[in-house]
């Protein structure tokens, strides 16, 4: 049995409930796909997006309604070894990948104020443009359940706001385009189990910071001092809270599904702030 066959069989058997069922549930619950959609499955080379590609292929095999897929990967300036790893994994797993290049890493190299934010925004724009050129109306990203709950806590603790990573977003800059997150209900621990079970090695991160680590280069002082990213800090916090309350992760997730507007001081909608005094006593 080839590695591709081994992976596909496991998605139908061993990992069917935790991966494929959760994938299909998110698509149905959040109405992420419609008949006639042409989806650009965006692959960074990491474990999440590579698995997403295989889950889309499995969903296509069921063929409950007609939709089409394009598997795209943007090379923002990877080291040759990292690009080679992406190509080898795509071949190994039977993913027909289209790779295109962009100058993003070069553009953000000397940016010191929020380079990750700028890089993410630029990457999104290039992905939308490539998908549009391929005739797609949606791009799919591999964010998972843990990304969602970490984003909720990061917004509260570091941003002073209640918000979440939405399962789908209509693009404001690319007309007729939409972003979807079909891995929304999949736990990162199950993705890691899938990866390790098949003894697969994926790109850890799509940024120059990680490439520099892999190459043994000298990093900036903050990195050398071992300072953690805010998301890494939140991951640690959730792990500690889980030791006290095993339901903490699901409770964080549910908190943005059960917002009671009658008990909040203010909320924003379409950029307009509404305060409780507008309806108090009425």
Secondary structure, 3 states (H helix, E strand, C coil): CCHHHHHHHHHHCCCHHHHHHHHHHHHHHCCCCCCCCEEEEECCCCHHHHHHHHHHHHHHHHCCCCCEEEEEEEECCCCHHHHHHHHHHHHHHCCCEEEEECCHHHHHCCCCCCHHHHHHHHHHHHHHHHHHHCCCCEEECCCCHHHHHHHHHHHHHHHCCCCCCCCEEECCCCCCCEEECCCCCCCHHHHHHHHHHCCCCCCCCCCHHHHHHHHCCCCCHHHHCCCCCHHHHHHHHHHHHHHHCCCHHHHHHHHCCCCCHHHCCEEEECCEEEEHHHCCCC
